[in-house]
Amino acid sequence: MRVSGGRYSNRAIVLPKGPRIRPTQDHVRQALFNILAARVEGARVLDLFAGSGALGIESLSRGAKHVTFVDRSGFCIAAIEANLKSLLGQASWGSSTFLKADVLSAIRKLAVRGQTFDLVLLDPPYGEDLARKTLIALCRGAIVSQSGWVVAESDKRDPLPPAFEDSGSRLVSQRIETYGDTVLTFYEDCSLPRHV
């Protein structure tokens, strides 16, 4: 697997070992970032179910300001750290944060800290309703910045609803793209202005 574009284009990404690792296919990842285009530059990115870290690394390659990688597997977190060290060098550490945690509990922690993200990428295991649960948790935690985007990868046999709303936060689907059995649903945060 390789970085598909940006500063580190064509550099290899090493996959963590494990039977449940299902990385986003190269052509899907490339299509995803072609659609996101300028939204990545300078963005604060949250990579949920990070696995190898490919989506977050691709974001850094394309100019993201900071990426927070979340995965519950210590093997995955170690693989992400190794990939960043190999690909980006020591300078990358200031632009990355790692959370070894279950995604739903990580979202609650980030909400308590008052952190928000311009772009949230999630590629959960299929067949466990995790995409839907994560989107609800993102609304409840209100950690997507106003007009920020969330991209959820899912199986086409399990379509996601067009909108999610909770705690005054609202995510509305703006675009859906299908690549074989893989569906990318692009949500925008359409919440009313939040008072601080």
Protein Blocks (a to p, Z undefined) as FASTA:
>chain_A
ZZfedjkgoiacdddedfkbccddfklmmmmmmmnmmmmgopacddehklnommmmmmmm
nopabdcdddfbfklmmmmmmmmmmmnommlmmmcccddddfklmmmmmmmnopacfbdc
ddddehklmmmmmmmmmmmnopacghiacdddddfklccdfbdceehiacddfbdcdehj
bccdddddfbdcddZZ
